[in-house]
Amino acid sequence: MALDSLMVKIAVIGVAGVGAQWIAWRTGRPAIALMLIMGVLVGPVSSLIPLDMFRGGLINPERDFGALMEPIIKLAVAVILFEGGLSLNFRELRHAGWAVMRIVVIGVPVGWLLGTLACHYGAGLSWEVSALFGGILVVTGPTVIGPMLRSLRVGSRVSNILKWEGIVNDPIGALLAVFIFAYITYEGASSNIAAISFDVLGSTFVAALLGAALGWGVTWFFPRGYVPEYLKAPTLLILVIGGFVLADIIQHETGLVTVTIMGVVMANRPMFSSHALRRFKEDLAVLLISGVFIMLSATLDYEVITSFQTTSADPIEGIIRFAGFLLLLLFVVRPLTILISLMFSSVPWNERLFIAWIAPRGIVAVAITGLFAIRMVDFGIEDAEALIPLSFGVVIATIFAHGFTAKWWASRLGIDKGAADGVLLVGANRWTIDFGELLKKLEIPVTVADPSQYALRAARKRELEIYRGDILDEVTQEHLDLGQFQELIAATDNDAYNALICDDLGPEMGYDSVSQIGADRDRESYQARGRVLMPSGPTIDDLLKCEDQDWEFTRTKITEKFGMDDLKRNLVEEAHLLCVLKADRRLLFYSTDARPVVEPGDVVVSYGPPETPEEKLEKRERPQASGNGNGNGGGSPEPEPA
């Protein structure tokens, strides 16, 4: 099949987008920056290859998709904003609500004013174009904030403020652009300001009502069985697209309001299948974000970047103005906007300074700017042709500046909580409490969760962190940050509940990060929903019987002279290998189908019966292949009971 086939182009976009996100996950680099780089590689960079098949670039969206490019991007943005709205639960605003309100009510006008001044005096644009682009610049966007927050642990208040700001301000920025464009096309007649305002605000109100009605309708019809389960996700997707298109017909860009309000309404009303629908939308949003970012960055070329014009014909002055505008946006406009908005608020100063720096722009800013730039050029408005390179410059600068410095800045301000290193033990019993005490000795944060206050008494006496509540309750997940845990172990006395915990929290934490105790072996039809802990998969009854026999946890450091073979020879036959502690504080657990790779310097935790004095003497006298004949592996320390 030829490389110029549209099917090949679509496949390349998918592989490049998802591949960039996978590389970001593996390396810890910002996904948005890697997607931008990947788009440039398959776009303008590939056009430099001196082969006919790469002529014009492997991916050239304007050539490959033609008139379909704009509707594809707009519909993708609609679905992304709807998915973002689904994550906006009002309960999150307990601590962040007033801050979000301030950023919307105070920050949008301040940001618009400062952005307009930066465009006019920094970039040298006319007042009309500056006002329109200044309105668009108030957006940050879930397409870039989401991937960035996924790689950071900065606390729920900061995350919620940035998330709500990004999703709520996206349609507001688009509406500001609509208002300014309408004002410009009315030739700036002041007598028409009232009419323009009424038109835009009226259309926005209708779009918001449409979104609320669609959201309420879905949450009313779906639980009552009017739509079968297999049609719920497709029906919801079509309603989102239909609502967006209908509102956009009434007034350009008001469809963004419709899908955002629809998502928020659904997020705050009870509905069966909500978890399944949300996961479907999350998966779809990841694909759309990947695809749209690749398409937009593939449109960049040298001519677009160098087409920025200023009031001066001197190209050097143009470059200086361009750089000056970006510096104003990064170090003046955003910081002042946030600091003025959060003045006299209860948000701590270190969190204010972090929020004041983080404002990456993404798909919505580029898509809306490109749309209005084309319309303004057709209308003959001066400086309108500079908007496209300016928007790409803003996206590139903010993605790289904020994406690569966010973690460093959070660490400098003392709000970076570091990598997830804790362990959550669900079910308070003798085995989990003893294991929790061992983890505490290894300096691994551990929390024991159980609905029973009585069951948690023993954990409290051992001075372990506890949480009282059902781990599957949404309220519990709001109070307990699951992002702090590298591993969850479901070890209650209910096999079905253990499986349900792994099945429900697996998509959020990762199925490789949830484990459960083995189930009753008499139930042949039982199927685990998470990894079954330890190679032999003991049940909770087996482990509690071991506790009755005073079994203990033992930690052994593996060295060059004392390896895993030596450890296995020293362990009694019925002992269990439990986990491996790596030098970077990661815990890798043994399961019925997984054996971690153990290297010198690792600490192996095993669970077995206590040794008798005779067994200890026999072990010391036993020659070992890797040692020097003294049972201690050539000077390696003995396994140490916890």
C-alpha positions as CSV (number, residue, x, y, z in Angstrom):
1,M,0.0,0.0,0.0
2,A,1.4,3.4,-0.9
3,L,2.5,5.8,1.8
4,D,0.2,8.5,0.3
5,S,-2.9,6.4,1.2
6,L,-5.2,8.1,3.7
7,M,-5.5,4.9,5.6
8,V,-1.7,4.9,6.2
9,K,-1.8,8.6,7.3
10,I,-4.5,7.8,9.9
11,A,-2.5,4.8,11.2
12,V,0.7,7.0,11.4
13,I,-1.2,9.7,13.4
14,G,-2.5,7.0,15.8
15,V,0.9,5.3,16.3
16,A,2.7,8.6,16.7
17,G,0.2,10.0,19.2
18,V,-0.2,7.0,21.4
19,G,3.5,6.1,21.0
20,A,4.4,9.6,22.3
21,Q,2.2,9.2,25.4
22,W,3.7,5.7,26.0
23,I,7.2,7.1,25.8
24,A,6.2,9.9,28.2
25,W,4.9,7.3,30.7
26,R,8.1,5.3,30.5
27,T,10.4,8.3,30.8
28,G,8.4,10.6,33.0
29,R,8.7,13.4,30.4
30,P,5.7,15.7,29.6
31,A,3.4,13.9,27.2
32,I,2.3,17.1,25.5
33,A,5.8,18.1,24.7
34,L,6.6,14.6,23.2
35,M,3.4,14.7,21.2
36,L,4.4,18.0,19.8
37,I,7.9,16.7,18.8
38,M,6.4,13.6,17.3
39,G,4.0,15.7,15.2
40,V,6.9,17.8,13.9
41,L,8.9,14.7,13.0
42,V,6.1,13.1,11.0
43,G,5.2,16.4,9.5
44,P,7.7,19.1,8.4
45,V,10.8,17.1,9.3
46,S,9.8,14.1,7.2
47,S,9.4,16.4,4.2
48,L,13.2,16.9,4.3
49,I,13.8,13.3,3.4
50,P,14.9,13.2,-0.3
51,L,12.4,10.5,-1.4
52,D,9.3,10.9,-3.5
53,M,7.1,9.1,-0.9
54,F,8.0,11.8,1.7
55,R,7.5,14.7,-0.6
56,G,5.5,17.4,1.3
57,G,5.8,15.4,4.6
58,L,4.6,12.0,5.7
59,I,1.7,13.8,7.4
60,N,0.4,17.0,5.9
61,P,-3.1,17.5,7.4
62,E,-4.2,20.3,5.1
63,R,-3.3,18.2,2.0
64,D,-4.4,14.9,3.4
65,F,-7.7,15.9,5.0
66,G,-8.6,19.1,3.1
67,A,-11.9,20.6,4.2
68,L,-12.4,17.8,6.7
69,M,-9.6,19.0,9.0
70,E,-11.5,21.9,10.7
71,P,-14.7,19.8,11.6
72,I,-12.5,16.9,12.7
73,I,-10.6,19.2,15.1
74,K,-13.7,21.0,16.3
75,L,-15.6,17.7,17.1
76,A,-12.5,16.3,18.8
77,V,-12.3,19.4,21.0
78,A,-16.0,19.0,21.8
79,V,-15.6,15.4,23.0
80,I,-12.4,16.3,25.0
81,L,-14.2,19.2,26.8
82,F,-17.2,16.9,27.5
83,E,-14.9,14.3,29.0
84,G,-13.3,17.1,31.1
85,G,-16.7,18.3,32.3
86,L,-17.4,14.7,33.4
87,S,-14.5,15.1,35.9
88,L,-15.9,18.3,37.4
89,N,-17.7,17.1,40.6
90,F,-18.9,19.9,42.8
91,R,-17.6,18.1,45.9
92,E,-14.1,18.9,44.7
93,L,-14.8,22.6,45.2
94,R,-14.9,22.2,49.0
95,H,-11.4,23.6,49.2
96,A,-10.9,25.0,45.7
97,G,-14.3,26.5,45.0
98,W,-13.6,30.2,45.9
99,A,-10.2,30.1,44.2
100,V,-11.8,28.8,40.9
101,M,-14.6,31.4,41.2
102,R,-12.0,34.2,41.6
103,I,-9.9,33.0,38.6
104,V,-13.0,33.0,36.5
105,V,-14.7,36.2,37.7
106,I,-11.6,38.3,38.3
107,G,-8.9,36.4,36.4
108,V,-10.7,36.3,33.0
109,P,-11.1,40.1,32.7
110,V,-7.6,40.8,34.1
111,G,-6.0,38.2,31.8
112,W,-7.9,39.5,28.8
113,L,-6.8,43.1,29.5
114,L,-3.1,42.1,30.2
115,G,-3.1,39.7,27.2
116,T,-4.4,42.5,24.9
117,L,-1.8,44.9,26.1
118,A,0.9,42.3,25.6
119,C,-0.3,41.6,22.0
120,H,-0.4,45.3,21.2
121,Y,2.8,46.6,22.8
122,G,4.8,43.3,22.7
123,A,3.8,41.8,19.4
124,G,2.9,45.1,17.7
125,L,-0.6,44.0,16.6
126,S,-3.5,46.3,16.0
127,W,-5.9,46.9,18.9
128,E,-8.7,44.8,17.3
129,V,-6.5,41.8,16.6
130,S,-4.9,42.2,20.1
131,A,-8.3,42.2,21.8
132,L,-9.4,39.0,20.0
133,F,-6.1,37.1,20.6
134,G,-6.0,38.4,24.2
135,G,-9.5,36.8,24.8
136,I,-8.3,33.5,23.4
137,L,-5.2,33.6,25.7
138,V,-7.3,33.3,28.8
139,V,-7.7,29.6,28.0
140,T,-5.3,26.9,29.3
141,G,-7.2,23.7,28.4
142,P,-7.7,20.2,29.6
143,T,-5.8,18.8,26.6
144,V,-2.6,20.0,28.2
145,I,-3.4,20.3,31.9
146,G,-4.6,16.7,32.1
147,P,-1.5,15.0,30.8
148,M,0.6,17.4,32.9
149,L,-1.2,16.8,36.2
150,R,-1.1,13.0,35.5
151,S,2.7,13.1,36.0
152,L,2.6,15.4,39.1
153,R,1.6,15.0,42.7
154,V,0.9,18.5,44.0
155,G,-2.1,18.0,46.2
156,S,-5.8,18.0,45.4
157,R,-6.5,21.7,45.9
158,V,-3.9,22.8,43.3
159,S,-4.9,20.0,40.9
160,N,-8.6,20.8,41.2
161,I,-8.0,24.6,40.7
162,L,-5.9,24.0,37.5
163,K,-8.4,21.4,36.2
164,W,-11.5,23.5,36.8
165,E,-9.8,26.6,35.4
166,G,-8.7,24.8,32.2
167,I,-12.2,23.3,31.5
168,V,-14.3,26.3,32.5
169,N,-12.2,28.9,30.8
170,D,-12.0,27.1,27.4
171,P,-15.5,28.1,26.3
172,I,-15.2,31.5,28.0
173,G,-12.1,32.3,25.8
174,A,-13.9,31.1,22.7
175,L,-16.9,33.4,23.6
176,L,-14.7,36.4,24.1
177,A,-13.3,35.8,20.6
178,V,-16.8,35.5,19.2
179,F,-17.7,38.8,20.9
180,I,-14.7,40.7,19.6
181,F,-15.0,39.3,16.1
182,A,-18.7,40.4,16.0
183,Y,-17.7,43.8,17.3
184,I,-15.0,44.1,14.6
185,T,-17.3,43.0,11.8
186,Y,-19.8,45.6,13.0
187,E,-17.1,48.1,12.2
188,G,-16.7,49.0,15.9
189,A,-19.9,51.1,16.1
190,S,-20.4,51.7,19.8
191,S,-24.2,51.8,19.3
192,N,-24.0,48.1,18.4
193,I,-22.2,46.9,21.6
194,A,-25.5,46.3,23.4
195,A,-26.9,44.4,20.4
196,I,-23.7,42.3,20.1
197,S,-23.6,41.6,23.8
198,F,-27.3,40.5,23.8
199,D,-26.7,38.3,20.8
200,V,-23.6,36.5,22.2
201,L,-24.9,36.2,25.8
202,G,-28.3,35.1,24.5
203,S,-26.8,32.4,22.3
204,T,-24.6,31.3,25.3
205,F,-27.6,31.0,27.6
206,V,-29.4,28.9,25.0
207,A,-26.3,26.7,24.6
208,A,-26.0,26.3,28.3
209,L,-29.7,25.3,28.6
210,L,-29.2,22.8,25.8
211,G,-26.2,21.3,27.6
212,A,-28.1,21.1,30.9
213,A,-31.1,19.5,29.3
214,L,-29.0,16.9,27.5
215,G,-27.1,16.1,30.7
216,W,-30.3,15.8,32.7
217,G,-32.0,13.8,30.0
218,V,-29.1,11.3,29.9
219,T,-29.1,10.8,33.7
220,W,-32.9,10.4,33.6
221,F,-33.2,8.0,30.7
222,F,-30.2,5.8,31.2
223,P,-30.9,4.5,34.7
224,R,-34.5,3.7,33.8
225,G,-33.6,1.2,31.1
226,Y,-34.7,3.3,28.1
227,V,-31.3,2.6,26.5
228,P,-29.7,-0.9,26.6
229,E,-26.2,-1.1,28.1
230,Y,-24.4,-1.9,24.8
231,L,-25.9,1.3,23.2
232,K,-25.2,3.7,26.1
233,A,-21.7,4.7,25.1
234,P,-22.5,5.2,21.4
235,T,-25.7,7.1,22.3
236,L,-23.8,9.4,24.6
237,L,-21.1,10.1,22.0
238,I,-23.8,11.0,19.4
239,L,-25.6,13.2,21.8
240,V,-22.4,15.1,22.6
241,I,-21.6,15.6,18.9
242,G,-25.2,16.5,18.1
243,G,-25.5,19.0,21.0
244,F,-22.2,20.6,20.0
245,V,-23.2,21.0,16.3
246,L,-26.7,22.3,17.1
247,A,-25.4,25.0,19.5
248,D,-22.6,25.8,17.0
249,I,-25.3,26.4,14.3
250,I,-27.0,28.9,16.6
251,Q,-23.7,30.8,17.3
252,H,-20.2,29.8,16.5
253,E,-18.2,28.4,19.4
254,T,-21.2,28.2,21.8
255,G,-21.1,24.4,21.3
256,L,-18.1,24.3,23.7
257,V,-20.5,25.7,26.4
258,T,-23.1,23.0,25.6
259,V,-20.7,20.0,25.9
260,T,-19.0,21.4,29.0
261,I,-22.3,22.0,30.9
262,M,-23.6,18.6,29.7
263,G,-20.5,16.9,31.3
264,V,-20.8,18.9,34.5
265,V,-24.5,18.0,34.9
266,M,-23.8,14.3,34.4
267,A,-20.9,14.4,36.8
268,N,-23.1,15.7,39.6
269,R,-26.2,13.5,39.1
270,P,-26.4,9.8,40.1
271,M,-26.4,7.4,37.2
272,F,-25.8,3.7,36.8
273,S,-23.0,2.8,34.4
274,S,-21.3,6.1,35.1
275,H,-17.9,4.4,35.7
276,A,-18.1,2.5,32.4
277,L,-19.2,5.5,30.4
278,R,-16.5,7.7,32.0
279,R,-13.8,5.1,31.2
280,F,-15.0,5.0,27.6
281,K,-14.8,8.7,27.3
282,E,-11.4,8.8,29.0
283,D,-10.1,6.3,26.5
284,L,-11.6,8.2,23.6
285,A,-10.2,11.5,24.9
286,V,-6.7,10.1,25.0
287,L,-7.0,9.0,21.4
288,L,-8.4,12.3,20.3
289,I,-5.8,14.4,22.2
290,S,-3.1,12.3,20.6
291,G,-4.5,12.6,17.1
292,V,-5.3,16.3,17.2
293,F,-1.9,17.2,18.7
294,I,-0.1,15.3,15.9
295,M,-2.3,16.9,13.2
296,L,-1.8,20.4,14.5
297,S,1.9,20.2,15.1
298,A,2.3,18.5,11.7
299,T,1.0,21.7,10.0
300,L,4.0,23.7,11.3
301,D,6.7,24.5,8.7
302,Y,9.4,27.1,8.3
303,E,7.2,29.4,6.3
304,V,4.5,29.4,9.0
305,I,7.0,30.1,11.8
306,T,8.7,32.9,9.9
307,S,5.5,34.5,8.6
308,F,5.1,36.6,11.7
309,Q,5.0,40.2,10.7
310,T,5.1,43.4,12.8
311,T,4.7,47.0,12.1
312,S,8.4,47.1,11.3
313,A,9.8,45.7,8.1
314,D,13.0,44.7,9.8
315,P,13.0,40.9,10.3
316,I,15.4,41.1,13.4
317,E,12.9,43.5,15.1
318,G,10.1,41.1,14.2
319,I,12.0,38.2,16.0
320,I,12.7,40.4,19.0
321,R,9.0,41.5,19.2
322,F,8.0,37.8,18.9
323,A,10.3,36.8,21.7
324,G,9.3,39.8,23.8
325,F,5.7,38.9,23.5
326,L,6.3,35.3,24.7
327,L,8.3,36.6,27.7
328,L,5.5,39.0,28.6
329,L,3.0,36.2,28.4
330,L,5.0,33.8,30.5
331,F,6.5,36.1,33.2
332,V,4.0,39.0,33.4
333,V,0.5,38.2,32.1
334,R,-0.1,34.9,33.8
335,P,1.6,35.6,37.1
336,L,-0.2,38.9,37.5
337,T,-3.5,37.4,36.5
338,I,-3.3,34.7,39.2
339,L,-1.8,36.8,41.9
340,I,-4.5,39.5,41.5
341,S,-7.2,36.9,41.3
342,L,-6.1,35.1,44.5
343,M,-5.3,38.2,46.4
344,F,-6.5,37.9,50.1
345,S,-7.6,34.3,49.4
346,S,-6.9,31.3,51.7
347,V,-4.7,29.6,49.1
348,P,-1.2,29.4,50.5
349,W,1.5,31.5,48.8
350,N,3.5,28.5,47.5
351,E,0.4,27.1,45.8
352,R,-0.4,30.6,44.3
353,L,3.1,30.9,42.9
354,F,2.8,27.4,41.3
355,I,-0.6,28.1,39.7
356,A,0.7,31.5,38.6
357,W,3.4,29.7,36.5
358,I,1.4,26.8,35.1
359,A,-0.7,27.9,32.0
360,P,0.1,25.8,29.0
361,R,-2.0,26.3,25.9
362,G,-3.1,23.6,23.6
363,I,-5.7,22.4,21.1
364,V,-8.5,24.9,21.8
365,A,-6.2,28.0,21.6
366,V,-4.7,26.9,18.2
367,A,-8.1,25.7,16.8
368,I,-10.0,28.8,17.7
369,T,-7.2,31.2,16.7
370,G,-6.9,29.4,13.3
371,L,-10.6,29.7,12.7
372,F,-10.8,33.4,13.5
373,A,-7.6,34.2,11.7
374,I,-9.0,32.8,8.4
375,R,-12.2,34.8,8.9
376,M,-10.4,38.0,9.7
377,V,-8.0,37.7,6.8
378,D,-11.0,37.2,4.5
379,F,-12.5,40.3,6.0
380,G,-9.3,42.3,5.3
381,I,-8.3,43.0,8.9
382,E,-4.7,44.2,9.3
383,D,-2.3,41.9,11.2
384,A,-4.8,39.0,11.2
385,E,-2.3,36.8,9.3
386,A,0.1,37.0,12.3
387,L,-2.3,35.1,14.5
388,I,-1.5,31.6,13.3
389,P,2.3,31.7,13.9
390,L,1.7,33.6,17.1
391,S,-0.7,30.9,18.4
392,F,1.8,28.1,17.5
393,G,4.5,30.1,19.2
394,V,2.5,30.4,22.4
395,V,1.6,26.7,22.3
396,I,5.2,25.6,21.8
397,A,6.7,28.0,24.3
398,T,4.1,27.3,27.1
399,I,4.2,23.5,26.6
400,F,8.0,23.3,26.8
401,A,8.4,26.0,29.5
402,H,5.7,24.7,31.8
403,G,5.9,21.0,30.9
404,F,9.6,20.6,31.6
405,T,9.7,22.9,34.7
406,A,6.4,22.1,36.5
407,K,7.9,19.3,38.6
408,W,11.1,21.3,39.4
409,W,9.0,24.4,40.4
410,A,6.7,22.3,42.5
411,S,9.7,20.8,44.3
412,R,11.2,24.3,44.9
413,L,7.9,25.5,46.4
414,G,7.6,22.5,48.6
415,I,4.3,21.2,47.2
416,D,5.7,18.2,45.2
417,K,4.7,15.1,47.1
418,G,7.1,13.0,45.0
419,A,6.5,9.6,43.4
420,A,3.8,7.4,44.8
421,D,5.5,5.1,47.3
422,G,2.8,4.1,49.8
423,V,1.0,0.8,50.2
424,L,-2.8,0.6,50.9
425,L,-3.8,-2.5,52.8
426,V,-7.6,-3.1,52.6
427,G,-8.9,-5.2,55.5
428,A,-7.6,-4.9,59.1
429,N,-6.5,-8.3,60.4
430,R,-3.5,-9.8,62.0
431,W,-1.7,-10.5,58.8
432,T,-2.2,-7.0,57.2
433,I,-1.3,-5.3,60.5
434,D,2.0,-7.4,60.9
435,F,2.8,-6.7,57.2
436,G,2.1,-3.0,57.7
437,E,4.4,-2.9,60.6
438,L,7.2,-4.4,58.5
439,L,6.6,-1.8,55.7
440,K,6.8,0.9,58.4
441,K,10.2,-0.4,59.4
442,L,11.3,-0.4,55.8
443,E,10.2,3.3,55.7
444,I,7.4,2.6,53.2
445,P,4.3,4.7,54.0
446,V,1.4,2.3,54.7
447,T,-2.3,2.8,55.3
448,V,-4.7,0.2,56.6
449,A,-8.3,0.7,55.5
450,D,-11.4,-1.0,57.0
451,P,-15.0,0.1,57.6
452,S,-14.9,-1.4,61.2
453,Q,-13.6,0.9,63.9
454,Y,-13.1,-2.2,66.1
455,A,-10.9,-3.9,63.5
456,L,-8.7,-0.9,63.2
457,R,-7.9,-0.8,66.9
458,A,-4.9,-3.1,66.6
459,A,-3.5,-1.1,63.7
460,R,-3.9,2.1,65.7
461,K,-2.0,0.5,68.7
462,R,0.9,-0.3,66.3
463,E,0.9,3.4,65.3
464,L,0.0,2.6,61.7
465,E,-1.9,5.1,59.5
466,I,-5.6,4.0,59.3
467,Y,-8.6,5.0,57.3
468,R,-12.1,4.0,58.4
469,G,-14.5,3.6,55.5
470,D,-15.5,1.6,52.4
471,I,-12.7,1.9,49.9
472,L,-15.1,1.8,47.0
473,D,-17.2,4.6,48.3
474,E,-16.8,7.8,46.2
475,V,-16.7,9.9,49.4
476,T,-13.8,7.7,50.6
477,Q,-11.9,8.3,47.4
478,E,-12.4,12.0,47.8
479,H,-10.8,12.0,51.3
480,L,-8.1,9.4,50.5
481,D,-5.7,10.3,47.7
482,L,-5.2,7.0,45.8
483,G,-2.4,8.7,43.8
484,Q,0.0,8.3,46.9
485,F,-0.1,4.5,46.7
486,Q,2.2,2.4,44.5
487,E,0.3,-0.7,45.5
488,L,-3.1,-1.8,46.8
489,I,-3.6,-5.2,48.5
490,A,-7.2,-6.4,49.0
491,A,-6.9,-8.7,52.0
492,T,-10.4,-8.8,53.5
493,D,-12.1,-12.1,54.5
494,N,-14.6,-11.7,51.6
495,D,-13.2,-13.0,48.3
496,A,-15.8,-11.4,46.2
497,Y,-15.2,-8.0,47.8
498,N,-11.4,-8.3,47.2
499,A,-12.1,-9.1,43.5
500,L,-14.5,-6.1,43.3
501,I,-11.9,-3.7,44.7
502,C,-9.3,-4.8,42.1
503,D,-11.9,-4.6,39.3
504,D,-13.1,-1.2,40.3
505,L,-9.8,0.5,41.2
506,G,-7.7,-1.3,38.6
507,P,-8.4,1.1,35.8
508,E,-7.5,4.1,38.0
509,M,-4.4,2.8,39.7
510,G,-3.3,0.3,37.0
511,Y,-4.0,-3.4,37.2
512,D,-0.3,-4.0,37.8
513,S,-0.7,-2.0,41.0
514,V,-3.6,-3.9,42.6
515,S,-3.3,-7.4,44.2
516,Q,-5.6,-9.6,46.2
517,I,-5.3,-12.5,48.6
518,G,-6.0,-15.9,47.1
519,A,-9.6,-17.1,47.0
520,D,-11.3,-20.2,48.4
521,R,-9.9,-23.1,46.3
522,D,-13.3,-25.0,46.5
523,R,-14.8,-22.3,44.2
524,E,-13.7,-23.6,40.8
525,S,-15.7,-20.9,38.9
526,Y,-14.1,-18.0,40.8
527,Q,-12.0,-15.6,38.8
528,A,-9.6,-13.1,40.3
529,R,-9.8,-9.5,39.2
530,G,-6.3,-8.6,40.3
531,R,-3.0,-10.3,40.8
532,V,-3.1,-13.1,43.3
533,L,-0.5,-12.4,45.9
534,M,2.4,-14.8,46.5
535,P,3.3,-17.8,44.2
536,S,1.1,-20.3,46.0
537,G,-1.8,-17.9,46.3
538,P,-2.7,-18.5,50.0
539,T,-6.2,-17.5,51.2
540,I,-6.8,-15.2,54.1
541,D,-7.7,-18.3,56.2
542,D,-4.3,-19.8,55.4
543,L,-2.5,-16.6,56.4
544,L,-4.5,-16.3,59.6
545,K,-3.6,-19.9,60.5
546,C,0.0,-19.0,59.9
547,E,-0.4,-16.1,62.2
548,D,-1.7,-18.5,64.9
549,Q,1.6,-20.4,64.4
550,D,3.6,-17.3,64.9
551,W,4.9,-17.0,61.3
552,E,7.0,-13.9,60.8
553,F,8.1,-11.6,58.0
554,T,11.8,-11.8,57.2
555,R,13.8,-9.3,55.1
556,T,17.1,-10.3,53.4
557,K,19.4,-8.1,51.4
558,I,20.7,-9.7,48.3
559,T,24.4,-9.2,47.5
560,E,26.9,-10.4,45.0
561,K,28.0,-13.2,47.4
562,F,24.5,-14.0,48.7
563,G,22.0,-14.4,45.9
564,M,18.5,-15.6,45.4
565,D,19.6,-19.2,45.2
566,D,21.2,-18.9,48.6
567,L,18.1,-17.3,50.0
568,K,15.8,-20.1,48.7
569,R,18.0,-22.7,50.1
570,N,17.9,-21.0,53.5
571,L,14.1,-20.7,53.5
572,V,11.9,-23.6,54.7
573,E,9.8,-25.3,52.1
574,E,6.5,-23.8,53.2
575,A,7.7,-20.2,53.4
576,H,6.3,-17.6,50.9
577,L,8.3,-15.1,48.9
578,L,6.2,-11.8,49.2
579,C,7.9,-8.8,47.6
580,V,11.2,-7.2,46.6
581,L,12.2,-3.7,47.7
582,K,14.2,-1.9,45.1
583,A,16.8,0.9,45.7
584,D,14.4,3.5,44.4
585,R,11.8,2.5,47.0
586,R,9.6,0.6,44.5
587,L,7.9,-2.6,45.8
588,L,7.6,-5.5,43.3
589,F,5.3,-8.2,44.6
590,Y,5.4,-11.9,43.9
591,S,2.2,-13.4,42.6
592,T,0.9,-16.6,41.1
593,D,2.0,-15.5,37.6
594,A,4.8,-13.0,38.3
595,R,8.4,-13.3,39.6
596,P,10.2,-10.0,40.0
597,V,13.8,-9.7,38.8
598,V,16.1,-9.6,41.9
599,E,19.4,-7.8,41.7
600,P,22.2,-7.2,44.2
601,G,21.2,-4.4,46.6
602,D,17.5,-5.4,46.6
603,V,15.8,-6.4,49.8
604,V,13.6,-9.6,49.6
605,V,10.7,-10.0,52.0
606,S,9.6,-13.5,52.8
607,Y,6.9,-14.9,55.1
608,G,7.5,-18.2,56.9
609,P,7.5,-20.0,60.3
610,P,10.0,-19.0,63.0
611,E,13.2,-21.0,63.0
612,T,14.1,-23.3,65.8
613,P,17.6,-23.1,67.4
614,E,18.4,-26.4,65.7
615,E,17.4,-25.1,62.3
616,K,19.5,-22.0,62.7
617,L,22.6,-24.1,63.7
618,E,22.1,-26.5,60.8
619,K,21.8,-23.5,58.4
620,R,25.1,-22.0,59.7
621,E,26.9,-25.3,59.3
622,R,25.5,-25.9,55.8
623,P,28.1,-25.1,53.0
624,Q,26.7,-22.8,50.3
625,A,27.8,-22.6,46.7
626,S,28.1,-18.8,46.6
627,G,29.7,-18.4,49.9
628,N,32.9,-19.5,51.6
629,G,31.5,-22.4,53.4
630,N,30.1,-20.6,56.4
631,G,26.4,-20.5,55.8
632,N,26.4,-16.8,55.7
633,G,27.1,-16.5,52.0
634,G,30.7,-15.2,52.4
635,G,29.8,-12.6,55.0
636,S,26.4,-11.6,53.8
637,P,24.0,-10.8,56.6
638,E,21.6,-13.4,57.9
639,P,17.9,-13.0,57.0
640,E,16.6,-10.5,59.5
641,P,13.1,-11.1,61.1
642,A,10.9,-8.1,61.0
